[in-house]
Amino acid sequence: MHKDVTITARIDGELSERLGRLSAMQGRSKSWVVGRALKSYLDAELAFAEQVEEGRADLREGRTVSHDEVAARFKARFGGASE
C-alpha cells in the first residue's frame, strides 16, 4: 500500500469556493475531492498519452494504414454517405 503524501497547490478563489461547495455537498473533505479529481484527470491524461506513444511507435515501425485504406474500411463497415 502506498503512503499518503501532502502536496501544495495555489488555486484561485472561485475554484476554492467550488471545491468547498462540492466537498460539503458530498460530505467529504476537500482533500478527498481533490484526490479523486486528480486521479480521474491523471487516469484520462495518461491513457491518452500512452495511446499517442503507441501510435508513434507504430509510425516508427512502419505499421500504418493509408488514408484510402481507412476510407475503404469505413465505407465497407458503415456504407456510403447518406443524403
NUTIBA-576367 format. One record per residue: x, y, z of N, C-alpha, C in turn; residue number from 1. Coordinates in steps of 0.001 Angstrom, whole numbers, plus 524288, in hexadecimal, padded with zeros to 5 digits. Example, Ala and Ser with C-alpha at 12.3 -4.5 7.8 and 13.67 -1.06 7.14 Angstrom:
<atoms>
{n_east=83386	n_north=7E9C6	n_up=81E78	ca_east=8300C	ca_north=7EE6C	ca_up=81E78	c_east=83390	c_north=7F31C	c_up=81E78	k=1} $
{n_east=83232	n_north=7F736	n_up=81BA8	ca_east=83566	ca_north=7FBDC	ca_up=81BE4	c_east=83264	c_north=8001E	c_up=81EBE	k=2} $
</atoms>
This chain:
<atoms>
{n_east=8034B	n_north=7FB66	n_up=80000	ca_east=80000	ca_north=80000	ca_up=80000	c_east=8037B	c_north=804DD	c_up=80000	k=1} $
{n_east=801FC	n_north=808A5	n_up=7FCD2	ca_east=8050C	ca_north=80D68	ca_up=7FC6A	c_east=803F0	c_north=81119	c_up=80100	k=2} $
{n_east=807E8	n_north=813D3	n_up=80295	ca_east=80772	ca_north=81795	ca_up=806D8	c_east=8052D	c_north=81CA7	c_up=804B3	k=3} $
{n_east=8018E	n_north=81EFD	n_up=8079B	ca_east=7FF6F	ca_north=82413	ca_up=8060B	c_east=803AD	c_north=82832	c_up=8066E	k=4} $
{n_east=80378	n_north=82BF4	n_up=802DD	ca_east=80709	ca_north=8305E	ca_up=802E9	c_east=803DB	c_north=83560	c_up=802BC	k=5} $
{n_east=80627	n_north=83980	n_up=804A5	ca_east=8039D	ca_north=83E98	ca_up=8048C	c_east=805F2	c_north=841C9	c_up=80027	k=6} $
{n_east=8027D	n_north=8444F	n_up=7FD16	ca_east=80443	ca_north=847D8	ca_up=7F8FD	c_east=801CC	c_north=84D2D	c_up=7F9F4	k=7} $
{n_east=80409	n_north=85122	n_up=7F7AD	ca_east=801FC	ca_north=8566E	ca_up=7F827	c_east=800F4	c_north=85887	c_up=7F2B3	k=8} $
{n_east=7FC7D	n_north=85B12	n_up=7F213	ca_east=7FB2C	ca_north=85D5E	ca_up=7ED01	c_east=7F890	c_north=862A1	c_up=7EDF1	k=9} $
{n_east=7F9CB	n_north=8665B	n_up=7EAA5	ca_east=7F74A	ca_north=86B75	ca_up=7EAF2	c_east=7F2E0	c_north=86B8E	c_up=7E6F9	k=10} $
{n_east=7EE08	n_north=86C8F	n_up=7E8C9	ca_east=7E987	ca_north=86CDA	ca_up=7E550	c_east=7E6BF	c_north=87208	c_up=7E625	k=11} $
{n_east=7E3AA	n_north=873AC	n_up=7E240	ca_east=7E0F9	ca_north=878AC	ca_up=7E2D7	c_east=7DC40	c_north=87824	c_up=7E675	k=12} $
{n_east=7DA43	n_north=87C93	n_up=7E822	ca_east=7D60C	ca_north=87CA8	ca_up=7EBEE	c_east=7D11D	c_north=879FA	c_up=7EA1C	k=13} $
{n_east=7CFB7	n_north=87AA8	n_up=7E524	ca_east=7CAF2	ca_north=8783B	ca_up=7E31F	c_east=7CB60	c_north=87251	c_up=7E331	k=14} $
{n_east=7CFDE	n_north=87043	n_up=7E1B9	ca_east=7D0A7	ca_north=86AA1	ca_up=7E1D0	c_east=7D077	c_north=86898	c_up=7E76E	k=15} $
{n_east=7D2B2	n_north=86B76	n_up=7EB04	ca_east=7D291	ca_north=869F8	ca_up=7F080	c_east=7CCF3	c_north=869D2	c_up=7F28C	k=16} $
{n_east=7C9D9	n_north=86D9C	n_up=7F0EC	ca_east=7C461	ca_north=86DDD	ca_up=7F29D	c_east=7C164	c_north=86930	c_up=7F06C	k=17} $
{n_east=7C255	n_north=867EF	n_up=7EB87	ca_east=7BFB7	ca_north=86373	ca_up=7E91A	c_east=7C15F	c_north=85E5A	c_up=7EBB9	k=18} $
{n_east=7C660	n_north=85DF5	n_up=7ED00	ca_east=7C85D	ca_north=85964	ca_up=7EFBE	c_east=7C5B0	c_north=858D7	c_up=7F508	k=19} $
{n_east=7C532	n_north=85D2C	n_up=7F7D4	ca_east=7C295	ca_north=85D1C	ca_up=7FCE4	c_east=7BCDD	c_north=85B80	c_up=7FC76	k=20} $
{n_east=7BA38	n_north=85D88	n_up=7F87E	ca_east=7B4B2	ca_north=85C26	ca_up=7F7A7	c_east=7B411	c_north=85656	c_up=7F69D	k=21} $
{n_east=7B761	n_north=85447	n_up=7F318	ca_east=7B6E7	ca_north=84EC1	ca_up=7F1BE	c_east=7B839	c_north=84B44	c_up=7F65D	k=22} $
{n_east=7BC4B	n_north=84C95	n_up=7F92D	ca_east=7BDC3	ca_north=8494E	ca_up=7FDA6	c_east=7B970	c_north=84953	c_up=801C2	k=23} $
{n_east=7B6EB	n_north=84DCF	n_up=80295	ca_east=7B29E	ca_north=84E18	ca_up=80659	c_east=7ADF5	c_north=84AE2	c_up=80471	k=24} $
{n_east=7ACBD	n_north=84B4E	n_up=7FF6F	ca_east=7A84E	ca_north=84867	ca_up=7FD45	c_east=7A921	c_north=84287	c_up=7FDA1	k=25} $
{n_east=7ADFE	n_north=840DD	n_up=7FD0A	ca_east=7AF24	ca_north=83B44	ca_up=7FD2C	c_east=7B072	c_north=8394B	c_up=802A4	k=26} $
{n_east=7B0E8	n_north=83CEB	n_up=8064A	ca_east=7B254	ca_north=83B4D	ca_up=80B95	c_east=7B7D5	c_north=8391A	c_up=80BDA	k=27} $
{n_east=7BB3A	n_north=83B1A	n_up=80881	ca_east=7C0A2	ca_north=83955	ca_up=8083B	c_east=7C444	c_north=83DE9	c_up=80938	k=28} $
{n_east=7C919	n_north=83CC0	n_up=80A6C	ca_east=7CCED	ca_north=840EA	ca_up=80B30	c_east=7CEA3	c_north=84309	c_up=805E3	k=29} $
{n_east=7D0BB	n_north=847C5	n_up=805F7	ca_east=7D2DB	ca_north=84A04	ca_up=8012D	c_east=7D748	c_north=8469B	c_up=7FF1B	k=30} $
{n_east=7DA72	n_north=8447F	n_up=80292	ca_east=7DEBC	ca_north=84115	ca_up=800FA	c_east=7DCC2	c_north=83C57	c_up=7FE09	k=31} $
{n_east=7D879	n_north=83A0F	n_up=7FFEA	ca_east=7D641	ca_north=8357F	ca_up=7FD56	c_east=7D46C	c_north=836EF	c_up=7F7DA	k=32} $
{n_east=7D1A6	n_north=83B50	n_up=7F75D	ca_east=7CFA8	ca_north=83CFF	ca_up=7F249	c_east=7D42C	c_north=83E19	c_up=7EE8C	k=33} $
{n_east=7D829	n_north=840D4	n_up=7F064	ca_east=7DCAB	ca_north=84200	ca_up=7ED13	c_east=7DF64	c_north=83CF3	c_up=7EB74	k=34} $
{n_east=7DFFD	n_north=8394E	n_up=7EF04	ca_east=7E273	ca_north=83450	ca_up=7EDBD	c_east=7DF72	c_north=83161	c_up=7E98E	k=35} $
{n_east=7DA47	n_north=83141	n_up=7EA0B	ca_east=7D706	ca_north=82E9F	ca_up=7E615	c_east=7D765	c_north=83165	c_up=7E0D9	k=36} $
{n_east=7D738	n_north=8369B	n_up=7E0F3	ca_east=7D78D	ca_north=83999	ca_up=7DC17	c_east=7DCD6	c_north=838C3	c_up=7D974	k=37} $
{n_east=7E0F0	n_north=838DB	n_up=7DC7A	ca_east=7E62E	ca_north=83822	ca_up=7DA5A	c_east=7E6CF	c_north=832A3	c_up=7D81F	k=38} $
{n_east=7E4C0	n_north=82EBE	n_up=7DAD8	ca_east=7E502	ca_north=82961	ca_up=7D8E0	c_east=7E229	c_north=828E7	c_up=7D3B4	k=39} $
{n_east=7DD83	n_north=82B13	n_up=7D362	ca_east=7DA75	ca_north=82ACD	ca_up=7CE93	c_east=7DD55	c_north=82D74	c_up=7CA13	k=40} $
{n_east=7DF6B	n_north=83212	n_up=7CB1D	ca_east=7E24F	ca_north=834F9	ca_up=7C723	c_east=7E71B	c_north=831E8	c_up=7C554	k=41} $
{n_east=7EA1E	n_north=82FF3	n_up=7C906	ca_east=7EEDC	ca_north=82D19	ca_up=7C7AC	c_east=7EDA5	c_north=8280B	c_up=7C4BE	k=42} $
{n_east=7E98E	n_north=82541	n_up=7C652	ca_east=7E809	ca_north=8207F	ca_up=7C38C	c_east=7E6F6	c_north=821B6	c_up=7BDCD	k=43} $
{n_east=7E3EF	n_north=825D3	n_up=7BCD1	ca_east=7E287	ca_north=82738	ca_up=7B773	c_east=7E740	c_north=8292D	c_up=7B45D	k=44} $
{n_east=7EA4C	n_north=82C9F	n_up=7B6A3	ca_east=7EEBF	ca_north=82EE2	ca_up=7B3DB	c_east=7F302	c_north=82AD8	c_up=7B2C7	k=45} $
{n_east=7F404	n_north=8276F	n_up=7B696	ca_east=7F7F2	ca_north=8235E	ca_up=7B5C6	c_east=7F62D	c_north=81F73	c_up=7B1AD	k=46} $
{n_east=7F124	n_north=81E09	n_up=7B1B1	ca_east=7EF25	ca_north=81A71	ca_up=7ADB4	c_east=7EFD2	c_north=81CD6	c_up=7A84C	k=47} $
{n_east=7EE90	n_north=821DC	n_up=7A7C2	ca_east=7EF2C	ca_north=82488	ca_up=7A2C5	c_east=7F4EB	c_north=824AB	c_up=7A123	k=48} $
{n_east=7F84E	n_north=8263F	n_up=7A4B6	ca_east=7FDE6	ca_north=826A9	ca_up=7A379	c_east=8002C	c_north=8215F	c_up=7A1FF	k=49} $
{n_east=7FE82	n_north=81D3B	n_up=7A4A8	ca_east=80069	ca_north=81801	ca_up=7A365	c_east=7FEA4	c_north=81658	c_up=79DF3	k=50} $
{n_east=7F9D5	n_north=817A7	n_up=79C7B	ca_east=7F7F1	ca_north=81663	ca_up=7973A	c_east=7FAEF	c_north=81975	c_up=7931A	k=51} $
{n_east=7FC20	n_north=81E5C	n_up=79435	ca_east=7FF3A	ca_north=8217F	ca_up=79092	c_east=80498	c_north=81F03	c_up=78FDF	k=52} $
{n_east=80709	n_north=81D5B	n_up=79426	ca_east=80C29	ca_north=81ADE	ca_up=793CC	c_east=80BE8	c_north=815C9	c_up=790AD	k=53} $
{n_east=807B3	n_north=812BF	n_up=79166	ca_east=80709	ca_north=80DFC	ca_up=78E4E	c_east=806AF	c_north=80F57	c_up=78887	k=54} $
{n_east=803C4	n_north=8136B	n_up=78747	ca_east=80346	ca_north=81519	ca_up=781DD	c_east=80876	c_north=816D7	c_up=77F9B	k=55} $
{n_east=80B7B	n_north=8199F	n_up=782AD	ca_east=810A7	ca_north=81B46	ca_up=780DC	c_east=81435	c_north=81695	c_up=77FE6	k=56} $
{n_east=813EA	n_north=812BA	n_up=78348	ca_east=8170D	ca_north=80DFD	ca_up=7828D	c_east=81555	c_north=80B27	c_up=77D98	k=57} $
{n_east=8103B	n_north=80AC9	n_up=77CB9	ca_east=80E48	ca_north=8085F	ca_up=777EC	c_east=81052	c_north=80B48	c_up=77328	k=58} $
{n_east=81039	n_north=81076	n_up=77369	ca_east=81220	ca_north=8139F	ca_up=76F11	c_east=817EF	c_north=8129F	c_up=76E15	k=59} $
{n_east=81B07	n_north=81282	n_up=77244	ca_east=820A1	ca_north=81174	ca_up=771B5	c_east=821AB	c_north=80C1E	c_up=76F4F	k=60} $
{n_east=81E6A	n_north=8084D	n_up=770A3	ca_east=81F1C	ca_north=802F8	ca_up=76EC8	c_east=81C6F	c_north=80201	c_up=76987	k=61} $
{n_east=81A01	n_north=80601	n_up=76764	ca_east=81788	ca_north=80571	ca_up=76249	c_east=8123E	c_north=802C0	c_up=76265	k=62} $
{n_east=81001	n_north=80244	n_up=76706	ca_east=80AD4	ca_north=7FFD6	ca_up=7677D	c_east=806AC	c_north=8040E	c_up=766B8	k=63} $
{n_east=805A0	n_north=80544	n_up=761C4	ca_east=801E3	ca_north=80962	ca_up=7607F	c_east=7FDEF	c_north=80761	c_up=75C86	k=64} $
{n_east=7F9B8	n_north=80A41	n_up=75BFF	ca_east=7F5AE	ca_north=8091C	ca_up=7582D	c_east=7F4C1	c_north=80E26	c_up=75528	k=65} $
{n_east=7F487	n_north=80DC1	n_up=75009	ca_east=7F3C3	ca_north=8126A	ca_up=74CD0	c_east=7EE48	c_north=814A5	c_up=74D8A	k=66} $
{n_east=7EDB4	n_north=8198F	n_up=74C24	ca_east=7E89D	ca_north=81C1D	ca_up=74C73	c_east=7E49F	c_north=81936	c_up=74916	k=67} $
{n_east=7E633	n_north=817AC	n_up=74463	ca_east=7E2A2	ca_north=814E5	ca_up=740E3	c_east=7E0C5	c_north=80FCB	c_up=7434B	k=68} $
{n_east=7E43C	n_north=80CFB	n_up=745F1	ca_east=7E2C6	ca_north=80811	ca_up=7487A	c_east=7DF05	c_north=8090A	c_up=74D02	k=69} $
{n_east=7E007	n_north=80D1B	n_up=75005	ca_east=7DC7F	ca_north=80E75	ca_up=75457	c_east=7D71E	c_north=80FB7	c_up=75228	k=70} $
{n_east=7D6F6	n_north=812E6	n_up=74E07	ca_east=7D1F7	ca_north=81459	ca_up=74BA8	c_east=7CF1C	c_north=80F8E	c_up=74997	k=71} $
{n_east=7D1EE	n_north=80BF7	n_up=74722	ca_east=7CF84	ca_north=80737	ca_up=74514	c_east=7CD58	c_north=803D5	c_up=7497E	k=72} $
{n_east=7D048	n_north=80345	n_up=74DB7	ca_east=7CE71	ca_north=80032	ca_up=75234	c_east=7C996	c_north=802B0	c_up=7549D	k=73} $
{n_east=7C9B2	n_north=807E8	n_up=7550B	ca_east=7C53D	ca_north=80AAD	ca_up=75744	c_east=7C069	c_north=809D0	c_up=753E2	k=74} $
{n_east=7C107	n_north=80A69	n_up=74EBF	ca_east=7BCAE	ca_north=809CA	ca_up=74B21	c_east=7BA9A	c_north=80434	c_up=74B5C	k=75} $
{n_east=7BE1B	n_north=80059	n_up=74BA7	ca_east=7BC6E	ca_north=7FAE4	ca_up=74BF4	c_east=7B96C	c_north=7F9D2	c_up=750FD	k=76} $
{n_east=7BAF6	n_north=7FC56	n_up=75518	ca_east=7B871	ca_north=7FB54	ca_up=75A21	c_east=7B360	c_north=7FE5E	c_up=75ADC	k=77} $
{n_east=7B379	n_north=80359	n_up=75930	ca_east=7AEFE	ca_north=806B7	ca_up=75A4E	c_east=7ABF4	c_north=80853	c_up=7556E	k=78} $
{n_east=7ADB4	n_north=806BD	n_up=750E7	ca_east=7AAF6	ca_north=80819	ca_up=74C20	c_east=7AC86	c_north=80D7B	c_up=74A39	k=79} $
{n_east=7AA4A	n_north=80EF9	n_up=745E0	ca_east=7AB72	ca_north=81409	ca_up=7438B	c_east=7A8C3	c_north=8186F	c_up=7467A	k=80} $
{n_east=7A9C4	n_north=81D2A	n_up=744C5	ca_east=7A75F	ca_north=821CC	ca_up=74726	c_east=7A183	c_north=821AE	c_up=7462E	k=81} $
{n_east=79E90	n_north=8232E	n_up=74A06	ca_east=798E5	ca_north=82364	ca_up=74958	c_east=7973A	c_north=82916	c_up=748E6	k=82} $
{n_east=79401	n_north=82A05	n_up=744FE	ca_east=791D0	ca_north=82F26	ca_up=743DE	c_east=7959E	c_north=83355	c_up=74502	k=83} $
</atoms>
